[in-house]
């Protein structure tokens, strides 16, 4: 078991290095007057992180023999969208956080206006990268990726989920409502990350459905662990402010299920996620290993 943990951590680190190199290329520094904007963009994007969503893109792409340079561009684009969401989530009007990945959040390091613009720039750049011919030779594939990412990031996905999260402190939510909220807020981008490989590789419907089912369960397990870390972790260990959901009176998986049941639920979802990968051979091992890593992480 320990060797598997080491292997997945090594694989994540190697993937993060490759993604960071691509992000560095796609988000270059600028010497002009608006260079401050790119400073904020690069600060928020190149300040570490596990790069789990890019890892899902690369791992799902490997199932179908996708050219690594194609997959890496999509992996970088999805990380841009993720980082944009973190910048905006941290704003005083949203979660009002001052710590992210162990560093001052973007609006603290720069200012609120610059942080808003940095998020906007990252979202626009992500779609520019995916739509570029360098991402795939087939324009239909690029169009499908753009549409899928727009759905995952928009009102029916991540942004809609964030709206529900803001309302969570004002209305009672049961487990069904919390599940729907987190499926939108967190799960939609994770689902896109898994399905991106299938889109790039023009995979069969059955393969896409298997990856979507895997992503659905993985996304919920990921969020439950996030809730557990918020309830049990420290700011230093997690790299951001903890215990904030309880302080805001928000309903979470932990507040509804309790710590023991929430942990058992995350473990069950991880096992279930792996079962959806049965149609794939050993090339899906990184995805299987990631499911275990997600539920055992401490930050």
N, C-alpha and C positions, 0 to 999 in steps of 0.2 A: 504493500500500500504506500509506504513512504517513497519508494522509487517512482510510483505513478504521480505522487504529489510533486516531486522534484521535476519530473518530466514536463508536467503541465505548466509549472512555474517557469521552467526554462523556455518552453514553447511560447508562452505569453510574453516573456521578456524579449525573445528574438523577434516576435511579431511586432511588439511595441517599437523596437528599434527601427525596423523597416518602415513602419507607418510614420514614425517621427521624421525619418529622412524624407519621405514623400511629402509630408505636411510642410517641412522646411522649404522644399522646392516650390510647392504650390502656394505658399503664403510668404513670399519674400519680403524682406525689409524694404522700406521706401525712404529716400532722402528728402522727398518733397514736403510741402506744408502739411499734408494729411498723413505724414509718417507716424504721428502719434496714434492714429487709428490702428495701423498695422502693428505698432508696439503692443497695444492692448489685445489685438487678435492673437499675436504670437505668444504673449504672456499667458493667455487663457488656454491656448491650444497645446503649447509645447511645455507645459509645466508638470508633466508626469501623467499618471493614470494607468490603469491596467489595460486599456484598449480592448475591452472584451467585445464590443460590437465589431471593430475591425477584424478581430480574431475569428468571429463567426463568419464574416464575409470571406476571409481567406480559406477557412476550413471547409465551408460549404462549396466554394469554388473548386477546391481540390477534388471534390467528389466527381466532378464532371470534366476534369482536365482543362479548366479555364486557364488562359495565359496569365501567369502571375502579374505582369505589369497592368493588365486590365483590372484584375481583382484588386490590386493595391490602390489604384486610383479610386475605386468605389469604396474601399475600406477607409481611405483618407477622407472622402466626402462624407461618409456617415459619421465619422468622428467630428467633423466640422459641425454637423447638425447637432450632435450630442453636446459639444462644447458651447454652441450657441444657446442651447436650452439651459445649460448650467449657469451661464452668465446671467440670463434673464431670470431664472429661478431665484438666484441669490440677491436680486435687487430688493431694496426696501419695500417696494410695492408688492412684492411676492413673498418670498420666505425670509427676507431680511437677514441674510447670513453674511458673516464677515470672514469666514474661513472656508477654503476649498482646497483639497489635496494638500493640506498642511500649510497653505500660503494665504495671504490676504486675497479676498475675492476681487474681481475686476473693478467693481465700482469703488472699492476701498482703495485699491492701488492707484486707480486713475480718478474717475469721477462717474457719476451716474449717467450723464449724457454720453460720455465716451463708451461706457459699458453697453448701453443700448445700441449704439452704432456698431460696436464690435460684434455683437450678436447678429445684427442685421447683415453685416458684411459676410460673416461666416455662412449664414443660411444661403445668401445669394451665390457665394463662391462655390458652395457644395453643388448646387444645381448646374452652375457653369461647368464644373469639372465633369460631372456625369454626362452632360449633353455634348461634350467635346468629342470629336472623332477619335482622339487618342485613347478613349475609354473602351471603345469597341468598334470594330469595322462595320457592323450591321446597325444602321440607323434605327431599325425597329427595336433592337435590343436596348439601345440608349433611350428611346422613347418610353419603352415599358418600364425601365428603371426610374425615369423621371416621374412617371405617373404613380408608380408604387411608392416612391419616397414621399411624394407630395401627399398621398393619402395617409401614410404613416406619421407624417410630421404635422398634419393639419388639424382641423376642427374635429374630425372623426378619429383622430389618433392622439399624438402627444399633446398638442395644444388644448384639445378638448379635455383630455385627462387632467391637465394642469388647472383648467377652469373648475372641474369637479373637486380637485384637491383644495382649491381656495375656498370652495363652498363647504368643505367637509367640517370646518370648525363651527359652522352655523346650523347644520342639520344633522339629525341622527342617521348614521349609515349602518346597514347590516352587512353581513359577509358578502352577499350578492352584489351590493352597490360598491363595496370596496374592491371586490374582484374586477368589476367592470371598469372602475376608475383606474386601477393599476394596469389593467390590460391595455388601456388607451395610453396612459401616461408613460409607462415603462415598456410594456410588452410590444407596442406597435413598432418601435424602432428595432427592437430585438428580432421581431418577426421579419422585418425587411432585411436585416443583416443576414439572416439565414436564407431567405428566399433569393437574395441578390445573386448568390452563386448559381442557383438554378436558372435564373433569368439570363445571366451571362453565358451559361452553358447550354441554353435552350433545352432544358431537361423536360422529362415527361411530367404530366399532371400528377401522377402518383408520387413521384419524387418530390415535387413541390409541396404536395399535401403532407407528406411525411415530415419535411423540414418545418412546415408551418405548425404542425402539431407539436413537434419537439420545441420550437420556439415559444409556443403558447405556455407550455408547462415550465420551461426554463425561465421565462419572464416572470411568472408568478412566484416561482421559487426564489428568484433573485430579489424581488421586492419584499418578500417575507423576511429574508435574511437582512435586507436593509432596515426593516422595521425592528428586527431583533437587535441589530447593532445600535440603532438609535436608542433603544430601551436599555441595553446592557453595556454598551461600549463607552469609552472616554473620548474626549475631543482629540487627545494626542494619538490614540490608537487608530481612530477612524479617519482623522485628517479633516474633520469638519465638526460643526457644533452638533452635539448629541442631546437627547432628551427634549428636543424642540417640539415633536409631535404631541407629546403628553402635555407640555406646557401650553400649547395652543389649543388643547382640547380636541384634537383631531382623532377621529376613529381610524384605527389601523388594524392590520391582521393581528398584531400582538394585543391590542386593547380589547378586541372582540374575542379572540381565541385563548389568550393567555400565552405565556412564554413556552411552556412545554408542548401544548397542542400546536402552536405556530411552528415550532421547530420540527415536530413530527410531520406536519403538513408539508413543509419545505423538503424534507427528506423523501416523502412519498412522491412529490411532484418531480424531483430529480430522477428518481427511479423510473417514473412513468415517461419522462422525457427521453431517457435512454431507450426505452422499449420501442419508441417510434422510429428508431434508427435501424431496426432489424433488417430492412430491405437493402441497407448498404453494407459493404464489406469492411475490411480493416481500415480503409481510408477514412472512415468515420470515427476512428478512435479519438482524435483530438476533440471532437464534439462530445463523445461519451465522457472523456476525462474532464472536460470543462463543467459538465453538470455536477460532478462530484466536487470540483473546486469551488463552484459558486455557493454551495450550501455549507461549505466548511471554512469560508474566508473569514477573516477578522477585520477587514477594512474594505 
